[in-house]
Amino acid sequence: MENRGNQKHIGIFGQSNVGKSTLFNLLLDQDYSIVSQECGTTTDPVYKAMEVPGLGPCLFIDTAGLFDQTNLEKDRMKRSLKVIEECDLCLVVVQEGMISWDFIEDLHRKKKKILLVQNGPLSKETKAKIKEDLLPFNKDLILKKLADELGDVKEVGLLDGLVKKGDRLLLVMPQDIQAPKGRLILPQVMTLRACLDMGCLALCCKPENLDQILKDDGKDLDLVITDSQIFKEVKKALPQGLPLTSFSVLMARYKGDIKSYVAGAHKLDQLDENAKILISEACTHAPMEEDIGRVKIPRLLRKKLGQKIKIDFVRGLDFPDNVKDYDLVISCGSCMFNRQRTLARIDQVKAQGVAISNYGIIIAKLKRILEEIRY
Ligand code: SF4
């Protein structure tokens, strides 16, 4: 099954006991979520992946009931509302007298695709108030509608605008202590797949073979893609004019908003040793000795701005609601987040007047080659 960050996210929302978990289990054909008449049975969101015909791999998310009367309401609501950020489409289950009109309006304000699913009869008056598509509680019809709604959404390609069919690409991939044993990291796998999809030829090498490969095939190359951590070394080895980018820059274009990230990197020019910076990783992993987010980027930042700068770290979904105290937020490649969640986080940070950048772009800036790379 595809990485979660590349799956379409479909959230199921509605008031407590309206039938959300029943719908979740119906769509997935298994009893994943506990179905009960008791309020607040679903607390944390439940995620399950499924291949939807005509749409591909999707992640269905069962959420806690909106506006239930339990003490945990506030927490559950917060978690359910966070899920909205990552949804490509929201299924809202409705029953007569159990429709959260304000919530539906809020989804519209957030520009989310919405489908209502009817669980039981609705009065004429209620039906007249509903502006959205209303579906029966029927698995096949709902899945078909999902494929219709999401199947035609044009995906941004990882290499769109950077290469054309037939181009020759060189991928420089260090296989050092930080590389996972026996496999390639996701951005590298995704880049190779994008090369195939675009009809490009891909050569791969480790940094220690770069000189040799450039000697043998350098003049026929159209683009070099490297790990950001060795930007400067690779740039130095390349012939003049051969375009260079990095895997994390590709991920920044694909998942995030590259213009905001570049503007955020330039914010560094206005900062000094009083700067407060937040480094945010989208997943939890045990930091290695020379971890890029924990060690290398902080070292480069301190070298540029001074030893006294304050750097905080957050991981996964533990992102603060208020980031106003920070001068800059630096986000990882976010390969574990989908585009919707990454964009929502960028919007959240920018709405508070704070600059945001990402690992690849900030490294290019700190190594003074941002103006020389392709993005
Ligand atoms: S820290 Fe970010 S870029 Fe690295 S693996 Fe986790 S989600 Fe992906």
Boltz pocket constraint, residues with backbone or C-beta under 6 A from the ligand:
constraints:
  - pocket:
      binder: B
      contacts: [[A, 281], [A, 282], [A, 283], [A, 284], [A, 285], [A, 332], [A, 333], [A, 334], [A, 335], [A, 336], [A, 337]]
      max_distance: 6.0
